[in-house]
Amino acid sequence: MPGKDAMPSTVERSDDKAKRTWVETYDSAMETYGDQGGRARRVAFAALKHTHEKVGDHWEPKGRKGASDEQAAGPGRKQSKPTAGGVDANAPKSHLMDVAKKLDIRGRSSMKKDELVDAIKKANDRKTEKSRGKK
């Protein structure tokens, strides 16, 4: 299974459903598209973002299925809308506050929703770098 070999470390640290979603989607995309400039990887991440959200250095199941940001919600790949890097930007602010609390983000209580999304994305990136031993 090429999907297992191509699995990102953030997915490796996630639950079995996240791993299965990644591998099955990646393998199917490789069969369909081949290795076209990382297309299989993008397709696998898109599928994962519909069921999971990135929290710190891993992916956790979302309370609801669906697109996590504007880019994932739209049709086709020729969009240029911003992505939230695995943060469920479409979740209610109360959910984002819970995630921010889990990540110990300071000043979260005074942040607007878009500021929370950005802060969570940055915290996730820091935790992922730390887990990978880059910092």
N, CA, C and O atoms as a MOPAC input file, in Angstrom:
PM7 MOZYME 1SCF
protein

 N      0.82700 1    -1.19600 1     0.00000 1
 C      0.00000 1     0.00000 1     0.00000 1
 C      0.86400 1     1.25000 1     0.00000 1
 O      1.51200 1     1.54500 1     1.00400 1
 N      0.88800 1     1.98700 1    -1.09400 1
 C      1.69900 1     3.19600 1    -1.11400 1
 C      1.22600 1     4.25600 1    -0.11800 1
 O      2.02300 1     5.07100 1     0.34700 1
 N     -0.07100 1     4.24600 1     0.21100 1
 C     -0.60300 1     5.23000 1     1.14500 1
 C      0.02700 1     5.13300 1     2.51500 1
 O      0.23400 1     6.14900 1     3.17900 1
 N      0.33500 1     3.91600 1     2.94800 1
 C      0.98800 1     3.74400 1     4.24900 1
 C      2.38000 1     4.35400 1     4.24600 1
 O      2.79700 1     4.97400 1     5.22400 1
 N      3.09300 1     4.17500 1     3.14600 1
 C      4.45000 1     4.70700 1     3.04400 1
 C      4.46300 1     6.22600 1     2.90400 1
 O      5.41700 1     6.88400 1     3.31900 1
 N      3.40300 1     6.78200 1     2.32000 1
 C      3.33400 1     8.22800 1     2.09100 1
 C      2.62700 1     8.97900 1     3.21500 1
 O      2.46400 1    10.19700 1     3.14300 1
 N      2.20600 1     8.25300 1     4.25800 1
 C      1.42300 1     8.85700 1     5.33300 1
 C      2.24300 1     9.89000 1     6.11600 1
 O      3.33200 1     9.57900 1     6.59800 1
 N      1.73000 1    11.10200 1     6.24200 1
 C      2.41900 1    12.13000 1     7.02500 1
 C      2.45300 1    11.75800 1     8.51300 1
 O      1.59600 1    11.01800 1     8.99700 1
 N      3.43300 1    12.26900 1     9.21600 1
 C      3.58300 1    11.94000 1    10.64000 1
 C      2.38700 1    12.40600 1    11.46000 1
 O      2.06200 1    11.79400 1    12.47700 1
 N      1.72900 1    13.47800 1    11.03400 1
 C      0.55400 1    13.95200 1    11.77800 1
 C     -0.57900 1    12.93800 1    11.70000 1
 O     -1.34400 1    12.78200 1    12.65200 1
 N     -0.68700 1    12.25600 1    10.58000 1
 C     -1.71100 1    11.21900 1    10.42900 1
 C     -1.30100 1     9.96700 1    11.19900 1
 O     -2.14800 1     9.29700 1    11.78700 1
 N     -0.01300 1     9.65000 1    11.19800 1
 C      0.49300 1     8.49200 1    11.95200 1
 C      0.16600 1     8.60700 1    13.43600 1
 O     -0.04600 1     7.59300 1    14.10200 1
 N      0.12200 1     9.83000 1    13.96200 1
 C     -0.16500 1    10.05100 1    15.38600 1
 C     -1.66500 1    10.15500 1    15.66300 1
 O     -2.06400 1    10.49900 1    16.77600 1
 N     -2.48800 1     9.86700 1    14.67500 1
 C     -3.94400 1    10.03000 1    14.78000 1
 C     -4.63400 1     8.68900 1    14.96700 1
 O     -3.98700 1     7.64200 1    14.98200 1
 N     -5.96600 1     8.73100 1    15.11000 1
 C     -6.72000 1     7.49800 1    15.33700 1
 C     -6.75100 1     6.61500 1    14.08000 1
 O     -6.35800 1     7.03700 1    12.99200 1
 N     -7.22800 1     5.38600 1    14.26500 1
 C     -7.24800 1     4.42000 1    13.17000 1
 C     -8.11000 1     4.86900 1    11.99400 1
 O     -7.77300 1     4.60300 1    10.84100 1
 N     -9.21700 1     5.54500 1    12.27900 1
 C    -10.09500 1     6.00800 1    11.19200 1
 C     -9.37200 1     7.03100 1    10.32500 1
 O     -9.49400 1     6.99800 1     9.10100 1
 N     -8.62600 1     7.93200 1    10.94000 1
 C     -7.86500 1     8.92400 1    10.17400 1
 C     -6.83500 1     8.21600 1     9.29100 1
 O     -6.66000 1     8.57200 1     8.12500 1
 N     -6.16000 1     7.22000 1     9.84800 1
 C     -5.16400 1     6.47600 1     9.07700 1
 C     -5.81200 1     5.74200 1     7.90800 1
 O     -5.29600 1     5.76600 1     6.79000 1
 N     -6.94400 1     5.08800 1     8.16900 1
 C     -7.65600 1     4.36200 1     7.10900 1
 C     -8.12100 1     5.31400 1     6.00900 1
 O     -7.97000 1     5.02700 1     4.82100 1
 N     -8.69200 1     6.45700 1     6.42100 1
 C     -9.16400 1     7.44400 1     5.45300 1
 C     -8.01100 1     7.89000 1     4.56200 1
 O     -8.14300 1     7.95100 1     3.33900 1
 N     -6.88200 1     8.20100 1     5.19100 1
 C     -5.70800 1     8.64800 1     4.43000 1
 C     -5.26300 1     7.57700 1     3.44100 1
 O     -5.13300 1     7.85100 1     2.24700 1
 N     -5.02800 1     6.35900 1     3.92900 1
 C     -4.48300 1     5.29100 1     3.08200 1
 C     -5.43400 1     4.95000 1     1.93500 1
 O     -5.01200 1     4.87100 1     0.78200 1
 N     -6.70700 1     4.74800 1     2.24600 1
 C     -7.66500 1     4.35800 1     1.20900 1
 C     -7.82000 1     5.44900 1     0.15000 1
 O     -7.88100 1     5.15600 1    -1.04400 1
 N     -7.88400 1     6.70000 1     0.58700 1
 C     -8.04900 1     7.80000 1    -0.36300 1
 C     -6.78500 1     7.99500 1    -1.19000 1
 O     -6.85300 1     8.18100 1    -2.40500 1
 N     -5.64900 1     7.95200 1    -0.53900 1
 C     -4.37000 1     8.12900 1    -1.24400 1
 C     -4.19300 1     7.03600 1    -2.29600 1
 O     -3.85100 1     7.32200 1    -3.44300 1
 N     -4.42700 1     5.77900 1    -1.89800 1
 C     -4.25700 1     4.65900 1    -2.82800 1
 C     -5.21600 1     4.76700 1    -4.01400 1
 O     -4.83200 1     4.51100 1    -5.15600 1
 N     -6.45000 1     5.14200 1    -3.73800 1
 C     -7.43000 1     5.30600 1    -4.81000 1
 C     -7.02500 1     6.44000 1    -5.75600 1
 O     -7.14100 1     6.30800 1    -6.97400 1
 N     -6.55700 1     7.53900 1    -5.19400 1
 C     -6.12900 1     8.67300 1    -6.02000 1
 C     -4.89800 1     8.31300 1    -6.85100 1
 O     -4.77700 1     8.75200 1    -7.99500 1
 N     -3.99600 1     7.53100 1    -6.29600 1
 C     -2.82300 1     7.09600 1    -7.06000 1
 C     -3.25200 1     6.22400 1    -8.22900 1
 O     -2.70400 1     6.33600 1    -9.32600 1
 N     -4.23500 1     5.35000 1    -7.99700 1
 C     -4.77100 1     4.50700 1    -9.07800 1
 C     -5.41300 1     5.34900 1   -10.16900 1
 O     -5.23900 1     5.09100 1   -11.36000 1
 N     -6.15300 1     6.35400 1    -9.74200 1
 C     -6.90000 1     7.18800 1   -10.68100 1
 C     -6.01600 1     8.18400 1   -11.41700 1
 O     -6.10900 1     8.30300 1   -12.63900 1
 N     -5.15600 1     8.90500 1   -10.69300 1
 C     -4.39900 1    10.00800 1   -11.27700 1
 C     -2.92100 1     9.71500 1   -11.48200 1
 O     -2.25300 1    10.40800 1   -12.24900 1
 N     -2.40600 1     8.70100 1   -10.80700 1
 C     -0.96500 1     8.50100 1   -10.80800 1
 C     -0.33600 1     9.53000 1    -9.89200 1
 O     -1.01900 1    10.13600 1    -9.06600 1
 N      0.95100 1     9.72700 1   -10.03400 1
 C      1.64500 1    10.67600 1    -9.16200 1
 C      1.80700 1    12.00900 1    -9.88600 1
 O      2.90700 1    12.36600 1   -10.30700 1
 N      0.72600 1    12.72400 1   -10.02500 1
 C      0.72700 1    14.01200 1   -10.73000 1
 C      1.02700 1    15.15800 1    -9.76400 1
 O      0.10200 1    15.80200 1    -9.26900 1
 N      2.26200 1    15.41000 1    -9.49900 1
 C      2.64100 1    16.56400 1    -8.69200 1
 C      2.00100 1    16.61700 1    -7.32200 1
 O      1.65200 1    17.69700 1    -6.84600 1
 N      1.84400 1    15.49000 1    -6.68900 1
 C      1.29800 1    15.46200 1    -5.33600 1
 C     -0.22000 1    15.48000 1    -5.27000 1
 O     -0.79400 1    15.73600 1    -4.21100 1
 N     -0.86700 1    15.21300 1    -6.38600 1
 C     -2.33500 1    15.26800 1    -6.41300 1
 C     -2.94900 1    14.25000 1    -5.45600 1
 O     -3.92500 1    14.56300 1    -4.77500 1
 N     -2.40100 1    13.04900 1    -5.39300 1
 C     -2.94600 1    12.01800 1    -4.49600 1
 C     -2.87000 1    12.48400 1    -3.04300 1
 O     -3.78000 1    12.22700 1    -2.25500 1
 N     -1.80600 1    13.15500 1    -2.70100 1
 C     -1.63100 1    13.68200 1    -1.34000 1
 C     -2.68700 1    14.74400 1    -1.02400 1
 O     -3.27100 1    14.74700 1     0.05900 1
 N     -2.92300 1    15.63900 1    -1.97600 1
 C     -3.93200 1    16.68300 1    -1.78200 1
 C     -5.32900 1    16.08700 1    -1.64600 1
 O     -6.13000 1    16.53500 1    -0.82600 1
 N     -5.60900 1    15.07200 1    -2.45900 1
 C     -6.91200 1    14.41200 1    -2.40300 1
 C     -7.08600 1    13.71600 1    -1.04800 1
 O     -8.16200 1    13.77100 1    -0.45300 1
 N     -6.03400 1    13.06600 1    -0.57000 1
 C     -6.10900 1    12.37200 1     0.72000 1
 C     -6.33000 1    13.36500 1     1.86000 1
 O     -7.12900 1    13.10700 1     2.76100 1
 N     -5.63100 1    14.49100 1     1.82600 1
 C     -5.84300 1    15.51100 1     2.85600 1
 C     -7.25500 1    16.07300 1     2.78500 1
 O     -7.87800 1    16.30800 1     3.82100 1
 N     -7.76900 1    16.29000 1     1.58300 1
 C     -9.12500 1    16.82000 1     1.43500 1
 C    -10.14700 1    15.86700 1     2.04900 1
 O    -11.07500 1    16.30600 1     2.72900 1
 N     -9.98500 1    14.58200 1     1.81600 1
 C    -10.90600 1    13.59500 1     2.38700 1
 C    -10.79100 1    13.58000 1     3.90600 1
 O    -11.79800 1    13.51300 1     4.61100 1
 N     -9.57000 1    13.64200 1     4.40500 1
 C     -9.33700 1    13.62900 1     5.85200 1
 C     -9.97200 1    14.84100 1     6.52700 1
 O    -10.51700 1    14.73100 1     7.62500 1
 N     -9.90000 1    15.99400 1     5.87100 1
 C    -10.45000 1    17.23000 1     6.44000 1
 C    -11.97200 1    17.22000 1     6.53900 1
 O    -12.54800 1    18.04600 1     7.24700 1
 N    -12.62600 1    16.30200 1     5.84300 1
 C    -14.08400 1    16.20100 1     5.93300 1
 C    -14.52900 1    15.45600 1     7.18000 1
 O    -15.66800 1    15.61500 1     7.61900 1
 N    -13.65200 1    14.64600 1     7.75800 1
 C    -14.02500 1    13.86600 1     8.94500 1
 C    -13.19500 1    14.21100 1    10.17400 1
 O    -13.60000 1    13.91100 1    11.29700 1
 N    -12.04200 1    14.83500 1     9.97400 1
 C    -11.12300 1    15.12500 1    11.07100 1
 C    -10.64400 1    16.57400 1    10.99300 1
 O    -10.74100 1    17.22500 1     9.95300 1
 N    -10.12700 1    17.05500 1    12.11500 1
 C     -9.49500 1    18.37400 1    12.13800 1
 C     -8.15500 1    18.24300 1    12.83300 1
 O     -7.97000 1    17.38000 1    13.69100 1
 N     -7.22500 1    19.10200 1    12.45900 1
 C     -5.90000 1    19.03900 1    13.05200 1
 C     -5.92600 1    19.75100 1    14.40100 1
 O     -6.36400 1    20.89700 1    14.50900 1
 N     -5.45500 1    19.05600 1    15.41400 1
 C     -5.34200 1    19.61600 1    16.76400 1
 C     -3.93200 1    19.30000 1    17.24400 1
 O     -3.60100 1    18.15400 1    17.54600 1
 N     -3.12200 1    20.33000 1    17.30500 1
 C     -1.73500 1    20.11600 1    17.70300 1
 C     -0.98700 1    19.36600 1    16.61600 1
 O     -0.92700 1    19.81200 1    15.47000 1
 N     -0.41400 1    18.21800 1    16.98300 1
 C      0.40700 1    17.46200 1    16.03500 1
 C     -0.28000 1    16.21700 1    15.48800 1
 O      0.38200 1    15.30700 1    14.98900 1
 N     -1.61800 1    16.17600 1    15.58100 1
 C     -2.36300 1    15.01500 1    15.09400 1
 C     -3.76400 1    15.44500 1    14.63400 1
 O     -4.13700 1    16.61200 1    14.74900 1
 N     -4.52000 1    14.49100 1    14.11800 1
 C     -5.87600 1    14.74900 1    13.62500 1
 C     -6.87800 1    14.09000 1    14.55600 1
 O     -6.70200 1    12.94000 1    14.95800 1
 N     -7.94700 1    14.83300 1    14.90100 1
 C     -9.00900 1    14.31100 1    15.76600 1
 C    -10.33000 1    14.33500 1    15.01300 1
 O    -10.55000 1    15.21500 1    14.18100 1
 N    -11.22200 1    13.37100 1    15.29600 1
 C    -12.52800 1    13.36100 1    14.62000 1
 C    -13.30300 1    14.64400 1    14.91200 1
 O    -13.28200 1    15.17000 1    16.02500 1
 N    -13.99200 1    15.13400 1    13.86700 1
 C    -14.84300 1    16.30500 1    14.03500 1
 C    -16.20000 1    15.85200 1    14.55300 1
 O    -16.57100 1    14.68800 1    14.39900 1
 N    -16.92600 1    16.75300 1    15.15500 1
 C    -18.26400 1    16.45800 1    15.64400 1
 C    -19.28200 1    16.32400 1    14.51600 1
 O    -20.37700 1    15.79400 1    14.70900 1
 N    -18.90700 1    16.81100 1    13.34500 1
 C    -19.79100 1    16.75200 1    12.18500 1
 C    -18.93300 1    16.52400 1    10.94700 1
 O    -17.76000 1    16.89600 1    10.91400 1
 N    -19.51800 1    15.92100 1     9.95000 1
 C    -18.79700 1    15.72700 1     8.69400 1
 C    -19.00600 1    16.95200 1     7.82100 1
 O    -20.04900 1    17.60100 1     7.89700 1
 N    -18.03100 1    17.26700 1     7.00100 1
 C    -18.17300 1    18.37300 1     6.07400 1
 C    -16.87100 1    19.10500 1     5.87100 1
 O    -15.87700 1    18.84200 1     6.54900 1
 N    -16.88800 1    20.02000 1     4.93600 1
 C    -15.69700 1    20.79200 1     4.59200 1
 C    -15.20000 1    21.59500 1     5.78400 1
 O    -15.98700 1    22.09100 1     6.59000 1
 N    -13.89300 1    21.71400 1     5.87900 1
 C    -13.30800 1    22.42000 1     7.01200 1
 C    -13.02900 1    23.88700 1     6.73300 1
 O    -12.84200 1    24.66900 1     7.66500 1
 N    -12.99700 1    24.27200 1     5.46400 1
 C    -12.73400 1    25.66800 1     5.12200 1
 C    -13.29600 1    25.95800 1     3.73400 1
 O    -13.83900 1    25.06600 1     3.08300 1
 N    -13.16800 1    27.20200 1     3.28300 1
 C    -13.73400 1    27.60800 1     1.99200 1
 C    -13.14400 1    26.81300 1     0.83000 1
 O    -13.85900 1    26.43900 1    -0.10000 1
 N    -11.84800 1    26.55900 1     0.88600 1
 C    -11.18700 1    25.81500 1    -0.19300 1
 C    -11.76800 1    24.41000 1    -0.31300 1
 O    -12.04800 1    23.94600 1    -1.41900 1
 N    -11.94800 1    23.74000 1     0.80400 1
 C    -12.46500 1    22.36900 1     0.79100 1
 C    -13.94400 1    22.31900 1     0.40400 1
 O    -14.41900 1    21.29100 1    -0.07800 1
 N    -14.66000 1    23.39400 1     0.60500 1
 C    -16.09300 1    23.41700 1     0.32800 1
 C    -16.41700 1    23.59200 1    -1.14900 1
 O    -17.47800 1    23.17500 1    -1.61300 1
 N    -15.50600 1    24.20400 1    -1.87800 1
 C    -15.80800 1    24.52100 1    -3.26800 1
 C    -15.52700 1    23.39300 1    -4.23300 1
 O    -14.83100 1    22.43400 1    -3.89800 1
 N    -16.06600 1    23.50700 1    -5.42500 1
 C    -15.85600 1    22.48600 1    -6.44600 1
 C    -14.51500 1    22.66400 1    -7.15900 1
 O    -14.03100 1    23.78400 1    -7.32300 1
 N    -13.94200 1    21.57400 1    -7.56900 1
 C    -12.74400 1    21.62000 1    -8.40200 1
 C    -11.49500 1    22.03900 1    -7.67100 1
 O    -11.52800 1    22.42300 1    -6.50200 1
 N    -10.38500 1    21.95800 1    -8.38900 1
 C     -9.09800 1    22.25100 1    -7.77900 1
 C     -8.53800 1    23.59500 1    -8.20600 1
 O     -7.45700 1    23.98200 1    -7.76100 1
 N     -9.25700 1    24.31500 1    -9.06400 1
 C     -8.73500 1    25.57700 1    -9.58100 1
 C     -9.18700 1    26.76700 1    -8.75500 1
 O     -9.33100 1    27.87600 1    -9.26900 1
 N     -9.40600 1    26.52800 1    -7.48600 1
 C     -9.77900 1    27.62400 1    -6.59600 1
 C     -8.51200 1    28.22100 1    -5.99900 1
 O     -7.44900 1    27.60200 1    -6.03300 1
 N     -8.62800 1    29.39500 1    -5.46800 1
 C     -7.49100 1    29.99400 1    -4.77600 1
 C     -7.96400 1    30.59700 1    -3.45400 1
 O     -7.48300 1    31.64200 1    -3.01700 1
 N     -8.90700 1    29.91500 1    -2.84100 1
 C     -9.39800 1    30.39000 1    -1.54600 1
 C     -8.43800 1    29.93700 1    -0.45700 1
 O     -7.76200 1    28.91900 1    -0.60500 1
 N     -8.37600 1    30.69000 1     0.63800 1
 C     -7.43600 1    30.31300 1     1.69800 1
 C     -7.83900 1    29.00700 1     2.37100 1
 O     -9.02100 1    28.71200 1     2.54300 1
 N     -6.82700 1    28.23800 1     2.74500 1
 C     -7.04500 1    27.00800 1     3.48500 1
 C     -6.66600 1    27.26200 1     4.93400 1
 O     -5.83500 1    28.12400 1     5.22200 1
 N     -7.26600 1    26.52100 1     5.83600 1
 C     -6.99300 1    26.72500 1     7.26000 1
 C     -6.03000 1    25.67100 1     7.79900 1
 O     -5.87200 1    25.54900 1     9.01400 1
 N     -5.39200 1    24.91800 1     6.93000 1
 C     -4.37300 1    23.96700 1     7.35900 1
 C     -4.88600 1    22.88000 1     8.28400 1
 O     -4.17400 1    22.44700 1     9.18900 1
 N     -6.09200 1    22.44300 1     8.06900 1
 C     -6.64400 1    21.37100 1     8.89400 1
 C     -7.51500 1    21.84600 1    10.03100 1
 O     -8.18300 1    21.03800 1    10.67700 1
 N     -7.52400 1    23.15400 1    10.29400 1
 C     -8.39900 1    23.71100 1    11.32200 1
 C     -9.80800 1    23.75900 1    10.74500 1
 O     -9.99700 1    24.17000 1     9.60000 1
 N    -10.78900 1    23.34500 1    11.52500 1
 C    -12.17400 1    23.35800 1    11.05800 1
 C    -12.72100 1    24.77600 1    11.18100 1
 O    -13.40700 1    25.11200 1    12.14700 1
 N    -12.40500 1    25.60500 1    10.18000 1
 C    -12.79000 1    27.02300 1    10.19200 1
 C    -14.29800 1    27.21200 1    10.10400 1
 O    -14.80100 1    28.29200 1    10.41400 1
 N    -15.02200 1    26.18700 1     9.68900 1
 C    -16.47600 1    26.28600 1     9.59000 1
 C    -17.17600 1    25.87100 1    10.89100 1
 O    -18.40100 1    25.94400 1    10.98300 1
 N    -16.42600 1    25.44900 1    11.86700 1
 C    -17.00100 1    25.05400 1    13.16000 1
 C    -17.47400 1    26.30000 1    13.91100 1
 O    -17.00100 1    27.40600 1    13.64800 1
 N    -18.40600 1    26.11500 1    14.84300 1
 C    -18.84600 1    27.26300 1    15.65400 1
 C    -17.68700 1    27.81400 1    16.49100 1
 O    -16.73200 1    27.10200 1    16.80100 1
 N    -17.79200 1    29.07500 1    16.84200 1
 C    -16.74000 1    29.71700 1    17.63400 1
 C    -16.53200 1    28.98600 1    18.95400 1
 O    -15.40300 1    28.89600 1    19.43700 1
 N    -17.60500 1    28.46400 1    19.54400 1
 C    -17.47000 1    27.75200 1    20.82700 1
 C    -16.55900 1    26.52800 1    20.68100 1
 O    -15.78300 1    26.21600 1    21.58400 1
 N    -16.65900 1    25.84500 1    19.54800 1
 C    -15.78000 1    24.69900 1    19.31000 1
 C    -14.32500 1    25.15900 1    19.16000 1
 O    -13.41100 1    24.54900 1    19.71500 1
 N    -14.12800 1    26.23400 1    18.40800 1
 C    -12.78300 1    26.76600 1    18.23300 1
 C    -12.18600 1    27.20800 1    19.57000 1
 O    -10.98700 1    27.05600 1    19.80000 1
 N    -13.02400 1    27.75400 1    20.44400 1
 C    -12.55800 1    28.14200 1    21.78500 1
 C    -12.09200 1    26.90600 1    22.55900 1
 O    -11.07600 1    26.95200 1    23.25300 1
 N    -12.83800 1    25.80000 1    22.43600 1
 C    -12.43500 1    24.55600 1    23.10800 1
 C    -11.09300 1    24.05100 1    22.58700 1
 O    -10.24400 1    23.61900 1    23.36600 1
 N    -10.90500 1    24.10500 1    21.28200 1
 C     -9.64000 1    23.67000 1    20.69100 1
 C     -8.50900 1    24.59100 1    21.14500 1
 O     -7.42200 1    24.12400 1    21.48500 1
 N     -8.76400 1    25.89200 1    21.14900 1
 C     -7.75100 1    26.86100 1    21.58600 1
 C     -7.37300 1    26.63200 1    23.05400 1
 O     -6.21200 1    26.78100 1    23.43600 1
 N     -8.35900 1    26.27100 1    23.86000 1
 C     -8.07900 1    25.98100 1    25.27000 1
 C     -7.20200 1    24.73700 1    25.38700 1
 O     -6.25900 1    24.70200 1    26.17700 1
 N     -7.52700 1    23.71100 1    24.58600 1
 C     -6.75000 1    22.46900 1    24.58400 1
 C     -5.29400 1    22.74200 1    24.20400 1
 O     -4.37600 1    22.09500 1    24.71000 1
 N     -5.09900 1    23.70800 1    23.30800 1
 C     -3.76000 1    24.06000 1    22.84000 1
 C     -3.11000 1    25.15300 1    23.68700 1
 O     -1.99000 1    25.58200 1    23.40700 1
 N     -3.81700 1    25.59700 1    24.71800 1
 C     -3.32800 1    26.62400 1    25.64500 1
 C     -2.92400 1    27.91800 1    24.91900 1
 O     -1.83800 1    28.45400 1    25.13600 1
 N     -3.81500 1    28.39600 1    24.06400 1
 C     -3.57300 1    29.63100 1    23.32300 1
 C     -3.96400 1    30.81500 1    24.20700 1
 O     -5.10900 1    30.93300 1    24.64300 1
 N     -3.01100 1    31.66500 1    24.45400 1
 C     -3.24800 1    32.82900 1    25.30700 1
 C     -4.04000 1    33.89400 1    24.56600 1
 O     -3.85900 1    34.08900 1    23.36400 1
 N     -4.91700 1    34.57900 1    25.28500 1
 C     -5.70800 1    35.66200 1    24.71100 1
 C     -6.90100 1    35.18800 1    23.90100 1
 O     -7.55400 1    35.98300 1    23.22400 1
 N     -7.18500 1    33.90200 1    23.97000 1
 C     -8.26200 1    33.33100 1    23.13900 1
 C     -9.62500 1    33.93100 1    23.44500 1
 O    -10.46500 1    34.04000 1    22.55200 1
 N     -9.85800 1    34.31800 1    24.68700 1
 C    -11.18600 1    34.81200 1    25.06700 1
 C    -11.54000 1    36.13300 1    24.38500 1
 O    -12.72000 1    36.46100 1    24.25600 1
 N    -10.54800 1    36.88500 1    23.95500 1
 C    -10.82300 1    38.16500 1    23.30100 1
 C    -10.68600 1    38.09300 1    21.77800 1
 O    -10.80100 1    39.11400 1    21.10100 1
 N    -10.44500 1    36.90500 1    21.23800 1
 C    -10.24500 1    36.76100 1    19.79400 1
 C    -11.55700 1    36.60800 1    19.04100 1
 O    -12.52300 1    36.02800 1    19.53900 1
 N    -11.56100 1    37.14400 1    17.82900 1
 C    -12.67700 1    36.91600 1    16.91100 1
 C    -12.46900 1    35.54300 1    16.27800 1
 O    -11.39700 1    34.94900 1    16.39800 1
 N    -13.49300 1    35.05100 1    15.60900 1
 C    -13.44200 1    33.70100 1    15.05000 1
 C    -12.25600 1    33.51800 1    14.09300 1
 O    -11.53200 1    32.52700 1    14.19400 1
 N    -12.05400 1    34.45300 1    13.17600 1
 C    -10.95400 1    34.30800 1    12.21800 1
 C     -9.59000 1    34.37900 1    12.90600 1
 O     -8.63300 1    33.75500 1    12.45000 1
 N     -9.50000 1    35.13300 1    13.99600 1
 C     -8.25400 1    35.19700 1    14.76100 1
 C     -8.00000 1    33.86500 1    15.47500 1
 O     -6.85800 1    33.41600 1    15.57500 1
 N     -9.07200 1    33.24000 1    15.96700 1
 C     -8.93700 1    31.92300 1    16.59000 1
 C     -8.42300 1    30.88900 1    15.59400 1
 O     -7.53100 1    30.10000 1    15.90600 1
 N     -8.99400 1    30.90200 1    14.39800 1
 C     -8.56300 1    29.96200 1    13.35400 1
 C     -7.06700 1    30.14100 1    13.08800 1
 O     -6.32500 1    29.16000 1    13.03500 1
 N     -6.62400 1    31.39100 1    12.92100 1
 C     -5.20200 1    31.66000 1    12.66900 1
 C     -4.32700 1    31.22200 1    13.83400 1
 O     -3.26900 1    30.62700 1    13.62700 1
 N     -4.75800 1    31.50800 1    15.05200 1
 C     -3.97800 1    31.14100 1    16.23600 1
 C     -3.88200 1    29.62000 1    16.38400 1
 O     -2.82800 1    29.09700 1    16.74700 1
 N     -4.96700 1    28.91900 1    16.10800 1
 C     -4.96300 1    27.45800 1    16.19300 1
 C     -4.04300 1    26.88000 1    15.11700 1
 O     -3.27700 1    25.95300 1    15.38000 1
 N     -4.12100 1    27.42800 1    13.91300 1
 C     -3.25200 1    26.95900 1    12.82700 1
 C     -1.78100 1    27.12600 1    13.21200 1
 O     -0.97800 1    26.21600 1    13.00600 1
 N     -1.43100 1    28.27200 1    13.76400 1
 C     -0.03800 1    28.51400 1    14.17000 1
 C      0.37900 1    27.57700 1    15.29500 1
 O      1.49400 1    27.05600 1    15.28500 1
 N     -0.50600 1    27.35800 1    16.26700 1
 C     -0.19500 1    26.44500 1    17.37200 1
 C     -0.01700 1    25.01800 1    16.84800 1
 O      0.88200 1    24.29800 1    17.28200 1
 N     -0.87900 1    24.62000 1    15.91700 1
 C     -0.74400 1    23.29400 1    15.31200 1
 C      0.60300 1    23.14600 1    14.61500 1
 O      1.28200 1    22.13100 1    14.76800 1
 N      0.98400 1    24.16500 1    13.84900 1
 C      2.25800 1    24.12100 1    13.12800 1
 C      3.43400 1    23.99900 1    14.10000 1
 O      4.36700 1    23.23500 1    13.85300 1
 N      3.39200 1    24.74900 1    15.20100 1
 C      4.46900 1    24.67400 1    16.19500 1
 C      4.55800 1    23.28000 1    16.80600 1
 O      5.64700 1    22.72000 1    16.93600 1
 N      3.40400 1    22.72200 1    17.18100 1
 C      3.39700 1    21.38500 1    17.79300 1
 C      3.86800 1    20.32000 1    16.80500 1
 O      4.56800 1    19.38400 1    17.19300 1
 N      3.49500 1    20.45100 1    15.54700 1
 C      3.93000 1    19.49300 1    14.54100 1
 C      5.44100 1    19.57000 1    14.34900 1
 O      6.11300 1    18.54100 1    14.29400 1
 N      5.97400 1    20.77700 1    14.24800 1
 C      7.42700 1    20.95100 1    14.11600 1
 C      8.16000 1    20.34700 1    15.30300 1
 O      9.18200 1    19.68100 1    15.14200 1
 N      7.63300 1    20.58400 1    16.48600 1
 C      8.25100 1    20.03600 1    17.69700 1
 C      8.22100 1    18.51000 1    17.68100 1
 O      9.21100 1    17.86400 1    18.02600 1
 N      7.09100 1    17.93700 1    17.28200 1
 C      6.96500 1    16.47300 1    17.21600 1
 C      7.90400 1    15.85500 1    16.18500 1
 O      8.38400 1    14.73400 1    16.35400 1
 N      8.15400 1    16.59400 1    15.13300 1
 C      9.04700 1    16.10800 1    14.09200 1
 C     10.50600 1    16.38500 1    14.41700 1
 O     11.40000 1    15.99100 1    13.66900 1
 N     10.74600 1    17.06400 1    15.53800 1
 C     12.10400 1    17.34400 1    15.97800 1
 C     12.77900 1    18.48400 1    15.24800 1
 O     14.00700 1    18.56400 1    15.21500 1
 N     11.98300 1    19.36800 1    14.66000 1
 C     12.56600 1    20.48800 1    13.91800 1
 C     12.86800 1    21.68300 1    14.80200 1
 O     13.56700 1    22.60000 1    14.37000 1
 N     12.36000 1    21.70000 1    16.02800 1
 C     12.63700 1    22.83100 1    16.93300 1
 C     12.92600 1    22.33300 1    18.29300 1
 O     13.18400 1    23.12600 1    19.19900 1

